[in-house]
Amino acid sequence: MGRMNYPALAPLQIGPLRVEWPVFLAPMAGYTDAAFRSLCFGLGCGGAVTEMVNAYGYVIGHDRTEHYLDTWEGEHPLGAQIYGSDPGMMAEAARQISMLGQFDFIDINAGCPMPKIRNRGDGAGLIRTPEKLHEIVRQCVAAVEGRVPVTLKTRVGWDADTLNALELTAGAEEAGAAAIFLHGRVAVVKHAGPSDWGLIGEVKRARRIPVIGNGGVKRPVDAFHMVAETGVDGVMVGRATLGNPWWFRELRELAAGTTVHKPRPDEIRAVIREHLAREENLMARRGPKELKLGVELTACLVLRAHLVRYLRGFRGIRLLAVHLEERQTKAELLSRIDEVIATGLKTDPLPGPDPAATPAE
Ligand SMILES: Cc1cc2nc3c(=O)[nH]c(=O)nc-3n(C[C@H](O)[C@H](O)[C@H](O)COP(=O)(O)O)c2cc1C
């Protein structure tokens, strides 16, 4: 198969920040900590955003909140994401975080659909109070005093009857936001169903600042489809990368027109081990008060959320569920993982062209 004719993924400018490869890992609370993000960066991810951090918790100095902002060396460009609905509190969190010198931009969460968040007006709740959202953007932009750009991550609307992304993003642009991450699903569906790329395209055409599309990007080739269909300046991908950080490598290979490599069992094994080692390193930074189970067991618990996904391609994936106990030492967990890997992949991982890859229209 010859080289496909994909649209270019061109460098992107977020205020003064240049993003060479406009392909972002989406923030996913409980998954995209520094360990996973840094593995994605190592495999070709172009940018990332931290898990969401409560502005109030951060400002009053909650230990646990702070750890959501732990980073791994070399994670750039990286945004710190804050949520809340009090403009003054959001601005203070933005100011303090911008002074850490660790983050390339500050992202405002106006998309989290979890009832306990949105019902108090935070996250996706802000979609229903555009004026407040715009005030938050304005105050955050003022508070960071140009140290870093401020971006907004939001959705196309609250529900099918309230598709107000044009209004939301117009006001955010006016208030000084430097880019918009736009998820093509409404708040009430959370993460289910199709993502409305038509609306993403409309917003893209209406804005001067860059719009990065999100939602419904599954295979790497979908990133090209999204750019071709909507004209977005970049793409952000979430769930498709869980258990598959090689997703980013595959996209780079497609773009370069080189052979696409699916991960082989030895690579999967090595990445899982490295993931666990990085979780241990991150946990070791926390105080004993926060880690009732200790560094090793806590790191194993965090890794377990990823394991079923890492290992889903293996014939013996069931072995994992059977033997995965609540409290398991690292040595036990690693030997379970090796047992599953030894059963072999269901499909041949030998390098070759991706049969699912089709040229963009
Ligand atoms: C488990 C989970 C946690 C998430 N946590 C966050 C978050 O902390 N901040 C945020 O802006 N979006 C969060 N999201 C939304 C994702 O960033 C993304 O917008 C969504 O998953 C759609 O992209 P996808 O279809 O590529 O997964 C989360 C999504 C999932 C599935």
The ligand as a Gaussian input file, in Angstrom:
#p B3LYP/6-31G(d) Opt

LIG

0 1
 C      -12.881000       8.607000      33.038000
 C      -12.910000       9.977000      32.425000
 C      -12.436000      11.060000      33.143000
 C      -12.474000      12.352000      32.603000
 N      -11.949000      13.406000      33.321000
 C      -11.908000      14.646000      32.752000
 C      -11.281000      15.750000      33.416000
 O      -10.758000      15.631000      34.534000
 N      -11.288000      16.951000      32.787000
 C      -11.860000      17.129000      31.548000
 O      -11.836000      18.232000      30.997000
 N      -12.434000      16.094000      30.899000
 C      -12.466000      14.874000      31.460000
 N      -12.997000      13.821000      30.750000
 C      -13.477000      14.060000      29.365000
 C      -12.350000      13.789000      28.348000
 O      -11.316000      14.733000      28.480000
 C      -12.901000      13.861000      26.895000
 O      -13.456000      15.127000      26.694000
 C      -13.953000      12.804000      26.611000
 O      -13.547000      11.537000      27.104000
 C      -14.270000      12.707000      25.118000
 O      -13.133000      12.300000      24.380000
 P      -12.976000      10.781000      23.847000
 O      -14.258000      10.451000      23.102000
 O      -11.780000      10.814000      22.954000
 O      -12.786000       9.899000      25.052000
 C      -12.999000      12.545000      31.298000
 C      -13.464000      11.447000      30.574000
 C      -13.426000      10.170000      31.106000
 C      -13.927000       9.013000      30.277000

